[in-house]
Amino acid sequence: MTASRNLLSVRLDAELAASLERYCAQTGRTRSQVVQQSVAQYLLADAGPTLGSLAEAVLPPAPKTPGAPRAPRQQRFREHVRAKRRR
């Protein structure tokens, strides 16, 4: 199965276009690859907090016992909710 691709045209000023060309020449990647990765990173960064980062903000910090494995975030969240219900 082939993935559907959408064509996107963008206009760049001469300085930015030259920088893009230099970067592509240095890395051996195409302009499309660089722009696709850049847009993906921008959207990820601009999307705001993730559910995981919000959970980390709510959960108490994990105990820092040397050598002890850290409990997964989901398990810590469940334990936190259970403790709140018991109160």
Phi and psi restraints in degrees (range 20) as a CNS / XPLOR table:
assign (resid 1 and name C) (resid 2 and name N)
       (resid 2 and name CA) (resid 2 and name C) 1.0 -98.4 20.0 2
assign (resid 2 and name N) (resid 2 and name CA)
       (resid 2 and name C) (resid 3 and name N) 1.0 143.5 20.0 2
assign (resid 2 and name C) (resid 3 and name N)
       (resid 3 and name CA) (resid 3 and name C) 1.0 -79.0 20.0 2
assign (resid 3 and name N) (resid 3 and name CA)
       (resid 3 and name C) (resid 4 and name N) 1.0 142.3 20.0 2
assign (resid 3 and name C) (resid 4 and name N)
       (resid 4 and name CA) (resid 4 and name C) 1.0 -77.1 20.0 2
assign (resid 4 and name N) (resid 4 and name CA)
       (resid 4 and name C) (resid 5 and name N) 1.0 135.7 20.0 2
assign (resid 4 and name C) (resid 5 and name N)
       (resid 5 and name CA) (resid 5 and name C) 1.0 -120.7 20.0 2
assign (resid 5 and name N) (resid 5 and name CA)
       (resid 5 and name C) (resid 6 and name N) 1.0 141.6 20.0 2
assign (resid 5 and name C) (resid 6 and name N)
       (resid 6 and name CA) (resid 6 and name C) 1.0 -107.9 20.0 2
assign (resid 6 and name N) (resid 6 and name CA)
       (resid 6 and name C) (resid 7 and name N) 1.0 139.0 20.0 2
assign (resid 6 and name C) (resid 7 and name N)
       (resid 7 and name CA) (resid 7 and name C) 1.0 -84.8 20.0 2
assign (resid 7 and name N) (resid 7 and name CA)
       (resid 7 and name C) (resid 8 and name N) 1.0 133.8 20.0 2
assign (resid 7 and name C) (resid 8 and name N)
       (resid 8 and name CA) (resid 8 and name C) 1.0 -132.1 20.0 2
assign (resid 8 and name N) (resid 8 and name CA)
       (resid 8 and name C) (resid 9 and name N) 1.0 125.7 20.0 2
assign (resid 8 and name C) (resid 9 and name N)
       (resid 9 and name CA) (resid 9 and name C) 1.0 -106.1 20.0 2
assign (resid 9 and name N) (resid 9 and name CA)
       (resid 9 and name C) (resid 10 and name N) 1.0 135.2 20.0 2
assign (resid 9 and name C) (resid 10 and name N)
       (resid 10 and name CA) (resid 10 and name C) 1.0 -130.0 20.0 2
assign (resid 10 and name N) (resid 10 and name CA)
       (resid 10 and name C) (resid 11 and name N) 1.0 150.3 20.0 2
assign (resid 10 and name C) (resid 11 and name N)
       (resid 11 and name CA) (resid 11 and name C) 1.0 -105.2 20.0 2
assign (resid 11 and name N) (resid 11 and name CA)
       (resid 11 and name C) (resid 12 and name N) 1.0 129.5 20.0 2
assign (resid 11 and name C) (resid 12 and name N)
       (resid 12 and name CA) (resid 12 and name C) 1.0 -118.2 20.0 2
assign (resid 12 and name N) (resid 12 and name CA)
       (resid 12 and name C) (resid 13 and name N) 1.0 145.6 20.0 2
assign (resid 12 and name C) (resid 13 and name N)
       (resid 13 and name CA) (resid 13 and name C) 1.0 -71.2 20.0 2
assign (resid 13 and name N) (resid 13 and name CA)
       (resid 13 and name C) (resid 14 and name N) 1.0 164.5 20.0 2
assign (resid 13 and name C) (resid 14 and name N)
       (resid 14 and name CA) (resid 14 and name C) 1.0 -59.2 20.0 2
assign (resid 14 and name N) (resid 14 and name CA)
       (resid 14 and name C) (resid 15 and name N) 1.0 -39.5 20.0 2
assign (resid 14 and name C) (resid 15 and name N)
       (resid 15 and name CA) (resid 15 and name C) 1.0 -66.3 20.0 2
assign (resid 15 and name N) (resid 15 and name CA)
       (resid 15 and name C) (resid 16 and name N) 1.0 -44.2 20.0 2
assign (resid 15 and name C) (resid 16 and name N)
       (resid 16 and name CA) (resid 16 and name C) 1.0 -67.0 20.0 2
assign (resid 16 and name N) (resid 16 and name CA)
       (resid 16 and name C) (resid 17 and name N) 1.0 -39.7 20.0 2
assign (resid 16 and name C) (resid 17 and name N)
       (resid 17 and name CA) (resid 17 and name C) 1.0 -62.7 20.0 2
assign (resid 17 and name N) (resid 17 and name CA)
       (resid 17 and name C) (resid 18 and name N) 1.0 -40.2 20.0 2
assign (resid 17 and name C) (resid 18 and name N)
       (resid 18 and name CA) (resid 18 and name C) 1.0 -66.1 20.0 2
assign (resid 18 and name N) (resid 18 and name CA)
       (resid 18 and name C) (resid 19 and name N) 1.0 -40.5 20.0 2
assign (resid 18 and name C) (resid 19 and name N)
       (resid 19 and name CA) (resid 19 and name C) 1.0 -63.1 20.0 2
assign (resid 19 and name N) (resid 19 and name CA)
       (resid 19 and name C) (resid 20 and name N) 1.0 -41.2 20.0 2
assign (resid 19 and name C) (resid 20 and name N)
       (resid 20 and name CA) (resid 20 and name C) 1.0 -62.7 20.0 2
assign (resid 20 and name N) (resid 20 and name CA)
       (resid 20 and name C) (resid 21 and name N) 1.0 -44.6 20.0 2
assign (resid 20 and name C) (resid 21 and name N)
       (resid 21 and name CA) (resid 21 and name C) 1.0 -61.4 20.0 2
assign (resid 21 and name N) (resid 21 and name CA)
       (resid 21 and name C) (resid 22 and name N) 1.0 -43.9 20.0 2
assign (resid 21 and name C) (resid 22 and name N)
       (resid 22 and name CA) (resid 22 and name C) 1.0 -62.1 20.0 2
assign (resid 22 and name N) (resid 22 and name CA)
       (resid 22 and name C) (resid 23 and name N) 1.0 -44.4 20.0 2
assign (resid 22 and name C) (resid 23 and name N)
       (resid 23 and name CA) (resid 23 and name C) 1.0 -61.6 20.0 2
assign (resid 23 and name N) (resid 23 and name CA)
       (resid 23 and name C) (resid 24 and name N) 1.0 -43.7 20.0 2
assign (resid 23 and name C) (resid 24 and name N)
       (resid 24 and name CA) (resid 24 and name C) 1.0 -63.5 20.0 2
assign (resid 24 and name N) (resid 24 and name CA)
       (resid 24 and name C) (resid 25 and name N) 1.0 -39.8 20.0 2
assign (resid 24 and name C) (resid 25 and name N)
       (resid 25 and name CA) (resid 25 and name C) 1.0 -65.6 20.0 2
assign (resid 25 and name N) (resid 25 and name CA)
       (resid 25 and name C) (resid 26 and name N) 1.0 -38.3 20.0 2
assign (resid 25 and name C) (resid 26 and name N)
       (resid 26 and name CA) (resid 26 and name C) 1.0 -70.9 20.0 2
assign (resid 26 and name N) (resid 26 and name CA)
       (resid 26 and name C) (resid 27 and name N) 1.0 -38.5 20.0 2
assign (resid 26 and name C) (resid 27 and name N)
       (resid 27 and name CA) (resid 27 and name C) 1.0 -95.7 20.0 2
assign (resid 27 and name N) (resid 27 and name CA)
       (resid 27 and name C) (resid 28 and name N) 1.0 -15.4 20.0 2
assign (resid 27 and name C) (resid 28 and name N)
       (resid 28 and name CA) (resid 28 and name C) 1.0 75.8 20.0 2
assign (resid 28 and name N) (resid 28 and name CA)
       (resid 28 and name C) (resid 29 and name N) 1.0 16.2 20.0 2
assign (resid 28 and name C) (resid 29 and name N)
       (resid 29 and name CA) (resid 29 and name C) 1.0 -101.6 20.0 2
assign (resid 29 and name N) (resid 29 and name CA)
       (resid 29 and name C) (resid 30 and name N) 1.0 158.7 20.0 2
assign (resid 29 and name C) (resid 30 and name N)
       (resid 30 and name CA) (resid 30 and name C) 1.0 -83.4 20.0 2
assign (resid 30 and name N) (resid 30 and name CA)
       (resid 30 and name C) (resid 31 and name N) 1.0 162.8 20.0 2
assign (resid 30 and name C) (resid 31 and name N)
       (resid 31 and name CA) (resid 31 and name C) 1.0 -60.2 20.0 2
assign (resid 31 and name N) (resid 31 and name CA)
       (resid 31 and name C) (resid 32 and name N) 1.0 -40.1 20.0 2
assign (resid 31 and name C) (resid 32 and name N)
       (resid 32 and name CA) (resid 32 and name C) 1.0 -61.2 20.0 2
assign (resid 32 and name N) (resid 32 and name CA)
       (resid 32 and name C) (resid 33 and name N) 1.0 -43.3 20.0 2
assign (resid 32 and name C) (resid 33 and name N)
       (resid 33 and name CA) (resid 33 and name C) 1.0 -62.5 20.0 2
assign (resid 33 and name N) (resid 33 and name CA)
       (resid 33 and name C) (resid 34 and name N) 1.0 -43.9 20.0 2
assign (resid 33 and name C) (resid 34 and name N)
       (resid 34 and name CA) (resid 34 and name C) 1.0 -65.0 20.0 2
assign (resid 34 and name N) (resid 34 and name CA)
       (resid 34 and name C) (resid 35 and name N) 1.0 -45.3 20.0 2
assign (resid 34 and name C) (resid 35 and name N)
       (resid 35 and name CA) (resid 35 and name C) 1.0 -66.8 20.0 2
assign (resid 35 and name N) (resid 35 and name CA)
       (resid 35 and name C) (resid 36 and name N) 1.0 -41.1 20.0 2
assign (resid 35 and name C) (resid 36 and name N)
       (resid 36 and name CA) (resid 36 and name C) 1.0 -60.3 20.0 2
assign (resid 36 and name N) (resid 36 and name CA)
       (resid 36 and name C) (resid 37 and name N) 1.0 -46.4 20.0 2
assign (resid 36 and name C) (resid 37 and name N)
       (resid 37 and name CA) (resid 37 and name C) 1.0 -65.8 20.0 2
assign (resid 37 and name N) (resid 37 and name CA)
       (resid 37 and name C) (resid 38 and name N) 1.0 -40.5 20.0 2
assign (resid 37 and name C) (resid 38 and name N)
       (resid 38 and name CA) (resid 38 and name C) 1.0 -63.7 20.0 2
assign (resid 38 and name N) (resid 38 and name CA)
       (resid 38 and name C) (resid 39 and name N) 1.0 -43.8 20.0 2
assign (resid 38 and name C) (resid 39 and name N)
       (resid 39 and name CA) (resid 39 and name C) 1.0 -64.9 20.0 2
assign (resid 39 and name N) (resid 39 and name CA)
       (resid 39 and name C) (resid 40 and name N) 1.0 -42.8 20.0 2
assign (resid 39 and name C) (resid 40 and name N)
       (resid 40 and name CA) (resid 40 and name C) 1.0 -61.3 20.0 2
assign (resid 40 and name N) (resid 40 and name CA)
       (resid 40 and name C) (resid 41 and name N) 1.0 -44.9 20.0 2
assign (resid 40 and name C) (resid 41 and name N)
       (resid 41 and name CA) (resid 41 and name C) 1.0 -64.6 20.0 2
assign (resid 41 and name N) (resid 41 and name CA)
       (resid 41 and name C) (resid 42 and name N) 1.0 -40.3 20.0 2
assign (resid 41 and name C) (resid 42 and name N)
       (resid 42 and name CA) (resid 42 and name C) 1.0 -62.8 20.0 2
assign (resid 42 and name N) (resid 42 and name CA)
       (resid 42 and name C) (resid 43 and name N) 1.0 -46.0 20.0 2
assign (resid 42 and name C) (resid 43 and name N)
       (resid 43 and name CA) (resid 43 and name C) 1.0 -64.7 20.0 2
assign (resid 43 and name N) (resid 43 and name CA)
       (resid 43 and name C) (resid 44 and name N) 1.0 -38.3 20.0 2
assign (resid 43 and name C) (resid 44 and name N)
       (resid 44 and name CA) (resid 44 and name C) 1.0 -65.7 20.0 2
assign (resid 44 and name N) (resid 44 and name CA)
       (resid 44 and name C) (resid 45 and name N) 1.0 -44.6 20.0 2
assign (resid 44 and name C) (resid 45 and name N)
       (resid 45 and name CA) (resid 45 and name C) 1.0 -69.9 20.0 2
assign (resid 45 and name N) (resid 45 and name CA)
       (resid 45 and name C) (resid 46 and name N) 1.0 -35.3 20.0 2
assign (resid 45 and name C) (resid 46 and name N)
       (resid 46 and name CA) (resid 46 and name C) 1.0 -84.2 20.0 2
assign (resid 46 and name N) (resid 46 and name CA)
       (resid 46 and name C) (resid 47 and name N) 1.0 -10.6 20.0 2
assign (resid 46 and name C) (resid 47 and name N)
       (resid 47 and name CA) (resid 47 and name C) 1.0 -71.1 20.0 2
assign (resid 47 and name N) (resid 47 and name CA)
       (resid 47 and name C) (resid 48 and name N) 1.0 -15.2 20.0 2
assign (resid 47 and name C) (resid 48 and name N)
       (resid 48 and name CA) (resid 48 and name C) 1.0 93.5 20.0 2
assign (resid 48 and name N) (resid 48 and name CA)
       (resid 48 and name C) (resid 49 and name N) 1.0 -167.3 20.0 2
assign (resid 48 and name C) (resid 49 and name N)
       (resid 49 and name CA) (resid 49 and name C) 1.0 -68.5 20.0 2
assign (resid 49 and name N) (resid 49 and name CA)
       (resid 49 and name C) (resid 50 and name N) 1.0 148.0 20.0 2
assign (resid 49 and name C) (resid 50 and name N)
       (resid 50 and name CA) (resid 50 and name C) 1.0 -91.4 20.0 2
assign (resid 50 and name N) (resid 50 and name CA)
       (resid 50 and name C) (resid 51 and name N) 1.0 167.6 20.0 2
assign (resid 50 and name C) (resid 51 and name N)
       (resid 51 and name CA) (resid 51 and name C) 1.0 -60.7 20.0 2
assign (resid 51 and name N) (resid 51 and name CA)
       (resid 51 and name C) (resid 52 and name N) 1.0 -37.9 20.0 2
assign (resid 51 and name C) (resid 52 and name N)
       (resid 52 and name CA) (resid 52 and name C) 1.0 -63.8 20.0 2
assign (resid 52 and name N) (resid 52 and name CA)
       (resid 52 and name C) (resid 53 and name N) 1.0 -43.6 20.0 2
assign (resid 52 and name C) (resid 53 and name N)
       (resid 53 and name CA) (resid 53 and name C) 1.0 -68.7 20.0 2
assign (resid 53 and name N) (resid 53 and name CA)
       (resid 53 and name C) (resid 54 and name N) 1.0 -33.3 20.0 2
assign (resid 53 and name C) (resid 54 and name N)
       (resid 54 and name CA) (resid 54 and name C) 1.0 -66.9 20.0 2
assign (resid 54 and name N) (resid 54 and name CA)
       (resid 54 and name C) (resid 55 and name N) 1.0 -40.6 20.0 2
assign (resid 54 and name C) (resid 55 and name N)
       (resid 55 and name CA) (resid 55 and name C) 1.0 -62.9 20.0 2
assign (resid 55 and name N) (resid 55 and name CA)
       (resid 55 and name C) (resid 56 and name N) 1.0 -41.6 20.0 2
assign (resid 55 and name C) (resid 56 and name N)
       (resid 56 and name CA) (resid 56 and name C) 1.0 -61.5 20.0 2
assign (resid 56 and name N) (resid 56 and name CA)
       (resid 56 and name C) (resid 57 and name N) 1.0 -35.3 20.0 2
assign (resid 56 and name C) (resid 57 and name N)
       (resid 57 and name CA) (resid 57 and name C) 1.0 -69.4 20.0 2
assign (resid 57 and name N) (resid 57 and name CA)
       (resid 57 and name C) (resid 58 and name N) 1.0 -30.5 20.0 2
assign (resid 57 and name C) (resid 58 and name N)
       (resid 58 and name CA) (resid 58 and name C) 1.0 -85.6 20.0 2
assign (resid 58 and name N) (resid 58 and name CA)
       (resid 58 and name C) (resid 59 and name N) 1.0 -36.9 20.0 2
assign (resid 58 and name C) (resid 59 and name N)
       (resid 59 and name CA) (resid 59 and name C) 1.0 -72.0 20.0 2
assign (resid 59 and name N) (resid 59 and name CA)
       (resid 59 and name C) (resid 60 and name N) 1.0 148.2 20.0 2
assign (resid 59 and name C) (resid 60 and name N)
       (resid 60 and name CA) (resid 60 and name C) 1.0 -67.8 20.0 2
assign (resid 60 and name N) (resid 60 and name CA)
       (resid 60 and name C) (resid 61 and name N) 1.0 154.3 20.0 2
assign (resid 60 and name C) (resid 61 and name N)
       (resid 61 and name CA) (resid 61 and name C) 1.0 -61.8 20.0 2
assign (resid 61 and name N) (resid 61 and name CA)
       (resid 61 and name C) (resid 62 and name N) 1.0 146.7 20.0 2
assign (resid 61 and name C) (resid 62 and name N)
       (resid 62 and name CA) (resid 62 and name C) 1.0 -68.4 20.0 2
assign (resid 62 and name N) (resid 62 and name CA)
       (resid 62 and name C) (resid 63 and name N) 1.0 141.7 20.0 2
assign (resid 62 and name C) (resid 63 and name N)
       (resid 63 and name CA) (resid 63 and name C) 1.0 -62.9 20.0 2
assign (resid 63 and name N) (resid 63 and name CA)
       (resid 63 and name C) (resid 64 and name N) 1.0 141.4 20.0 2
assign (resid 63 and name C) (resid 64 and name N)
       (resid 64 and name CA) (resid 64 and name C) 1.0 -104.8 20.0 2
assign (resid 64 and name N) (resid 64 and name CA)
       (resid 64 and name C) (resid 65 and name N) 1.0 67.5 20.0 2
assign (resid 64 and name C) (resid 65 and name N)
       (resid 65 and name CA) (resid 65 and name C) 1.0 -89.9 20.0 2
assign (resid 65 and name N) (resid 65 and name CA)
       (resid 65 and name C) (resid 66 and name N) 1.0 122.9 20.0 2
assign (resid 65 and name C) (resid 66 and name N)
       (resid 66 and name CA) (resid 66 and name C) 1.0 -60.5 20.0 2
assign (resid 66 and name N) (resid 66 and name CA)
       (resid 66 and name C) (resid 67 and name N) 1.0 133.7 20.0 2
assign (resid 66 and name C) (resid 67 and name N)
       (resid 67 and name CA) (resid 67 and name C) 1.0 83.4 20.0 2
assign (resid 67 and name N) (resid 67 and name CA)
       (resid 67 and name C) (resid 68 and name N) 1.0 -15.4 20.0 2
assign (resid 67 and name C) (resid 68 and name N)
       (resid 68 and name CA) (resid 68 and name C) 1.0 -83.8 20.0 2
assign (resid 68 and name N) (resid 68 and name CA)
       (resid 68 and name C) (resid 69 and name N) 1.0 134.6 20.0 2
assign (resid 68 and name C) (resid 69 and name N)
       (resid 69 and name CA) (resid 69 and name C) 1.0 -69.1 20.0 2
assign (resid 69 and name N) (resid 69 and name CA)
       (resid 69 and name C) (resid 70 and name N) 1.0 143.8 20.0 2
assign (resid 69 and name C) (resid 70 and name N)
       (resid 70 and name CA) (resid 70 and name C) 1.0 -80.2 20.0 2
assign (resid 70 and name N) (resid 70 and name CA)
       (resid 70 and name C) (resid 71 and name N) 1.0 133.2 20.0 2
assign (resid 70 and name C) (resid 71 and name N)
       (resid 71 and name CA) (resid 71 and name C) 1.0 -68.2 20.0 2
assign (resid 71 and name N) (resid 71 and name CA)
       (resid 71 and name C) (resid 72 and name N) 1.0 140.5 20.0 2
assign (resid 71 and name C) (resid 72 and name N)
       (resid 72 and name CA) (resid 72 and name C) 1.0 -59.4 20.0 2
assign (resid 72 and name N) (resid 72 and name CA)
       (resid 72 and name C) (resid 73 and name N) 1.0 152.3 20.0 2
assign (resid 72 and name C) (resid 73 and name N)
       (resid 73 and name CA) (resid 73 and name C) 1.0 -55.4 20.0 2
assign (resid 73 and name N) (resid 73 and name CA)
       (resid 73 and name C) (resid 74 and name N) 1.0 -42.4 20.0 2
assign (resid 73 and name C) (resid 74 and name N)
       (resid 74 and name CA) (resid 74 and name C) 1.0 -62.7 20.0 2
assign (resid 74 and name N) (resid 74 and name CA)
       (resid 74 and name C) (resid 75 and name N) 1.0 -42.3 20.0 2
assign (resid 74 and name C) (resid 75 and name N)
       (resid 75 and name CA) (resid 75 and name C) 1.0 -65.5 20.0 2
assign (resid 75 and name N) (resid 75 and name CA)
       (resid 75 and name C) (resid 76 and name N) 1.0 -42.5 20.0 2
assign (resid 75 and name C) (resid 76 and name N)
       (resid 76 and name CA) (resid 76 and name C) 1.0 -62.4 20.0 2
assign (resid 76 and name N) (resid 76 and name CA)
       (resid 76 and name C) (resid 77 and name N) 1.0 -38.5 20.0 2
assign (resid 76 and name C) (resid 77 and name N)
       (resid 77 and name CA) (resid 77 and name C) 1.0 -64.9 20.0 2
assign (resid 77 and name N) (resid 77 and name CA)
       (resid 77 and name C) (resid 78 and name N) 1.0 -44.5 20.0 2
assign (resid 77 and name C) (resid 78 and name N)
       (resid 78 and name CA) (resid 78 and name C) 1.0 -60.4 20.0 2
assign (resid 78 and name N) (resid 78 and name CA)
       (resid 78 and name C) (resid 79 and name N) 1.0 -44.3 20.0 2
assign (resid 78 and name C) (resid 79 and name N)
       (resid 79 and name CA) (resid 79 and name C) 1.0 -63.8 20.0 2
assign (resid 79 and name N) (resid 79 and name CA)
       (resid 79 and name C) (resid 80 and name N) 1.0 -38.4 20.0 2
assign (resid 79 and name C) (resid 80 and name N)
       (resid 80 and name CA) (resid 80 and name C) 1.0 -63.8 20.0 2
assign (resid 80 and name N) (resid 80 and name CA)
       (resid 80 and name C) (resid 81 and name N) 1.0 -45.2 20.0 2
assign (resid 80 and name C) (resid 81 and name N)
       (resid 81 and name CA) (resid 81 and name C) 1.0 -65.9 20.0 2
assign (resid 81 and name N) (resid 81 and name CA)
       (resid 81 and name C) (resid 82 and name N) 1.0 -42.7 20.0 2
assign (resid 81 and name C) (resid 82 and name N)
       (resid 82 and name CA) (resid 82 and name C) 1.0 -61.5 20.0 2
assign (resid 82 and name N) (resid 82 and name CA)
       (resid 82 and name C) (resid 83 and name N) 1.0 -40.2 20.0 2
assign (resid 82 and name C) (resid 83 and name N)
       (resid 83 and name CA) (resid 83 and name C) 1.0 -65.9 20.0 2
assign (resid 83 and name N) (resid 83 and name CA)
       (resid 83 and name C) (resid 84 and name N) 1.0 -38.0 20.0 2
assign (resid 83 and name C) (resid 84 and name N)
       (resid 84 and name CA) (resid 84 and name C) 1.0 -66.9 20.0 2
assign (resid 84 and name N) (resid 84 and name CA)
       (resid 84 and name C) (resid 85 and name N) 1.0 -36.4 20.0 2
assign (resid 84 and name C) (resid 85 and name N)
       (resid 85 and name CA) (resid 85 and name C) 1.0 -67.5 20.0 2
assign (resid 85 and name N) (resid 85 and name CA)
       (resid 85 and name C) (resid 86 and name N) 1.0 -32.1 20.0 2
assign (resid 85 and name C) (resid 86 and name N)
       (resid 86 and name CA) (resid 86 and name C) 1.0 -71.9 20.0 2
assign (resid 86 and name N) (resid 86 and name CA)
       (resid 86 and name C) (resid 87 and name N) 1.0 -20.7 20.0 2
